[in-house]
Amino acid sequence: MPDQYLSVKESSEILNCSEQYVRQLLRYGEISGERISSRWIVASESVHEYRCKGEDANLGVPDHGRRSFSKPDLKALSFFSGCMGLDLGLEKEGIKVLLACEIDPAARKTIETNRPDMALIGDIRDYSAIEIREKAGLSSTDEIDVILVVRHAKLLAVQENAKDSMTIAAMSF
């Protein structure tokens, strides 16, 4: 281990993320540290290497299909997902969100980090209902129990016909 150590709080400030996420990085071996009793100490060199790796990486998260093949009993698709606050509530109630649709780069990165197996798509207008089902790992006969459409304040600024086409696209399953 290196000579310099950081607290989880200091590491989170350097990485511009939550303390909880730093602990997750430690548990998964993404950054180096040691657990002493109930607290972590973090290798400063590891934090700086991780930060540089993130800066060098492509900031955009590509669209991708679902990476898990199991099909839960209750299934949902989420549109205009943001950082998935409502989706997490659904999951607590036993409804599995199979696909998130989001265009905001920061929100997409959050989704990819927290739910890497979930299908992630960008602009809903770029996909047909069939393509969305395929990305979610669903056949044309699989039932979708919940379609979550969260209307952000930003959408109010979108032209009325664009809003209508997005809503119609989301409802055409």
C-alpha positions in Angstrom: 0.0 0.0 0.0 1.2 3.5 -0.7 2.4 5.9 2.0 -0.6 8.3 1.7 -4.1 7.5 2.6 -7.4 9.3 2.3 -10.7 9.0 4.1 -13.8 7.9 2.2 -15.1 11.5 2.4 -11.8 12.9 1.0 -11.9 10.3 -1.8 -15.5 11.2 -2.6 -14.6 14.9 -2.9 -11.7 14.1 -5.3 -13.8 11.8 -7.4 -16.9 14.1 -7.3 -19.2 11.2 -6.1 -20.9 10.0 -3.0 -19.2 8.3 -0.1 -21.4 5.3 -0.7 -20.0 5.0 -4.3 -16.4 5.2 -3.0 -17.2 2.3 -0.7 -18.6 0.4 -3.6 -15.5 1.0 -5.7 -13.4 -0.3 -2.7 -15.5 -3.5 -2.4 -15.3 -4.2 -6.1 -11.5 -3.5 -6.2 -11.8 -0.5 -8.6 -9.7 1.5 -6.1 -7.3 0.2 -3.4 -7.8 0.6 0.3 -8.0 -1.3 3.6 -10.9 -1.8 5.9 -9.9 -1.2 9.5 -12.7 -2.2 11.8 -15.8 -0.5 10.2 -14.0 2.2 8.3 -12.0 2.3 5.1 -8.8 4.0 4.4 -8.1 4.7 0.7 -4.9 4.7 -1.2 -4.5 8.2 -2.6 -2.6 7.0 -5.6 -5.4 4.6 -6.5 -8.0 7.4 -6.3 -5.9 9.7 -8.6 -5.4 6.8 -11.1 -9.1 6.1 -11.1 -10.0 9.7 -11.6 -7.5 10.0 -14.5 -8.9 6.8 -16.0 -12.4 8.3 -15.9 -11.2 11.5 -17.5 -9.6 9.6 -20.4 -12.6 7.3 -21.0 -15.3 8.2 -23.4 -17.8 10.3 -21.4 -20.8 9.0 -23.4 -22.5 5.8 -22.4 -23.5 3.9 -25.5 -27.0 2.4 -25.9 -27.1 -1.3 -25.2 -29.5 -4.1 -24.7 -30.2 -5.9 -21.5 -27.3 -8.0 -20.2 -29.4 -10.3 -18.0 -31.5 -13.1 -19.5 -33.8 -13.9 -16.6 -37.4 -12.6 -16.9 -39.0 -11.4 -13.6 -42.7 -11.8 -12.8 -43.4 -8.1 -12.8 -41.7 -6.1 -15.6 -41.4 -2.4 -16.2 -39.9 -0.1 -18.9 -38.8 3.4 -17.8 -38.8 6.5 -20.1 -37.2 9.8 -19.3 -35.6 7.9 -16.4 -33.3 10.6 -14.9 -31.2 9.0 -12.2 -34.0 6.4 -11.6 -35.4 7.6 -8.3 -39.0 6.4 -9.2 -37.6 3.2 -10.7 -35.8 2.3 -7.4 -39.2 2.7 -5.7 -40.7 0.3 -8.1 -37.9 -2.2 -7.5 -38.5 -2.0 -3.8 -42.1 -3.1 -4.5 -40.9 -6.1 -6.5 -41.3 -4.6 -10.0 -38.1 -5.1 -12.1 -37.2 -2.3 -14.5 -35.7 -3.9 -17.6 -35.0 -0.8 -19.7 -34.2 2.8 -19.0 -34.5 5.5 -21.7 -32.5 8.7 -21.0 -30.5 11.2 -23.0 -28.8 13.2 -20.2 -25.2 12.1 -20.1 -24.8 12.4 -16.3 -28.0 10.4 -15.7 -26.9 7.8 -18.3 -23.6 7.4 -16.5 -25.4 7.0 -13.2 -27.8 4.3 -14.7 -24.9 2.5 -16.2 -22.9 2.5 -13.0 -25.8 1.4 -10.7 -27.6 -0.9 -13.1 -25.1 -2.2 -15.7 -27.3 -5.2 -16.7 -30.3 -3.0 -17.5 -30.9 -2.1 -21.1 -30.2 1.6 -21.7 -31.3 3.6 -24.7 -31.1 7.3 -25.6 -33.7 9.2 -27.6 -37.0 7.3 -27.7 -37.6 8.7 -31.2 -34.7 6.6 -32.5 -36.4 3.3 -31.6 -39.6 1.5 -32.6 -41.7 -0.4 -30.1 -40.2 -3.7 -31.5 -36.6 -2.4 -31.1 -37.3 -1.3 -27.5 -38.8 -4.7 -26.6 -35.7 -6.4 -28.1 -33.3 -4.1 -26.1 -35.3 -5.0 -23.0 -35.0 -8.7 -23.8 -38.7 -9.1 -24.3 -40.5 -10.9 -27.1 -43.6 -9.5 -28.8 -45.8 -11.7 -26.6 -44.1 -10.9 -23.2 -46.4 -8.7 -21.1 -45.1 -5.3 -19.8 -46.7 -4.6 -16.4 -45.6 -1.0 -16.0 -44.5 1.7 -18.4 -43.0 4.5 -16.4 -43.0 7.9 -18.2 -41.6 10.7 -16.1 -42.2 14.1 -17.5 -39.3 16.4 -16.5 -39.7 20.2 -16.5 -37.3 20.4 -19.4 -39.9 18.6 -21.6 -42.3 21.5 -21.2 -40.0 23.5 -23.4 -40.1 21.0 -26.2 -42.4 21.8 -29.1 -45.9 20.4 -28.5 -45.8 18.0 -31.5 -42.5 16.5 -30.4 -44.0 15.9 -26.9 -47.0 14.2 -28.4 -44.9 11.9 -30.6 -42.8 10.9 -27.6 -45.8 10.2 -25.5 -47.4 8.2 -28.4 -44.2 6.3 -28.9 -44.0 5.4 -25.2 -47.7 4.3 -25.2 -47.6 2.2 -28.4 -46.5 -1.0 -26.8 
